[in-house]
Amino acid sequence: MIYENSPGESDDYPVGLFVLTENDEFPIKMISNPMPIENGENISYMFLINGLVINFKIEGKGDKEFYDQIKIKENNTMDVYIFEEKESKDFLDNYLNRKLRYKNTLPNTR
């Protein structure tokens, strides 16, 4: 598809973005290894890069309603879901399969 300059249909390989809400109790400034997610016949990969979660669906036609909400649209727009603080914590706990918490002892540099 890249070599032929043919992007295909938006349902072929949908991509979605999610943003985690920053908080002093848990780290979001990290880059994680790609994580495969298998859900029935669907296979996708998630990457966490400094609070931005990128989801690439590479196989399967299920979860169409979900991906229709988050994928890049035909008109070159994309809806990005922003997780609230609790959703961010829950997502990180599930994504990393552990709970990471820390106390921010560094001065606030925001």
N, C-alpha and C positions, 0 to 999 in steps of 0.2 A: 504494500500500500504506500509506503514511503517512497520507494524507488519509482513507482508509477505516478506519484503525485496525485493519488486517488484516496481521499480521506475516508471513503466509505460512508455508511450510514451512522448516525449518532448512536444507534443501539448496538453497533458492532462491538465496540470496546468503550463503554461509558466510563467516564472519570468523574469523581465527586470530590469536593473539598469540604472540610470541617475545620472550625477554629476552636481551640480550647481557651477557656477564660483563664487568664493568669491569676495566680494566687500565691501568697507567701508561704503556704503550708506544703505545697507539693511542686515538684519541678516539671516545667513544660519545656524548658530550654534544653532540649536534647535531640539527638538524631538516633533513631532506632533502626535496627535491621528490618528489611521488608518482612511482613508477616502474612503468610498465606491464610486465607479465610475460605473454608469449604462449607457451603450451605446447600445441601441437596446436590443438584447438578451444577450449581454455580461455583466458580473459583474466582476469587479476587485477591488482590494484594493491597495491604495498607502500609503506608510509610508515615512515620511521625517525624516531622522536621520543625523543631522550635515552636511547637504549639499549633502547627498546621498539619492536619491529617489528610493525606491524599489516598483515595481509594480507586484502584484500577481494576475493573472487571475484565477478566481475560477469557472466560468461558461460561457458557450457559445462557439461557434465555429467561430464567426465573427472576423474581423480584423486579419485574418491569415497572410497577408503580413507584417503587422506591427509587430506582435509577432515573425514571422520568423526572423526578423532583430535583435530583442533584446533578445530573449530567450537563455537559455543555450542550446548549440548545442549537438548533439549526440556524437561528438568527445571531449566533455568536455571543449569547449571554449565558450566565450561569448563576444559580442560586447557591449561596454558601451558608451552611448552617453553623450558627455560633452556639456552642455548648455553654450553658450556665455553669456556675462554680461546682455544684454537686454533680451535674452530668459530666463535667470535665474529670472530676475525681473518679467517678464510677467508670468512665471510659478508660482512663489510665490504669486503674486497678485491673480491669478485664484485659486490656491490651497487653500489659506487661506481666500479667498473671501474678501480681504481687502488689502490695501497698508500699508506696514510697512517700514518706513524709519527712519534712525537715523544718527546722526553725531558721528563718532568714536572719542571720546575724550580721550580714553586710549592710552598709548604709544603702538607703534607697537611691538608686541611680536612674530612676525613671524620669 
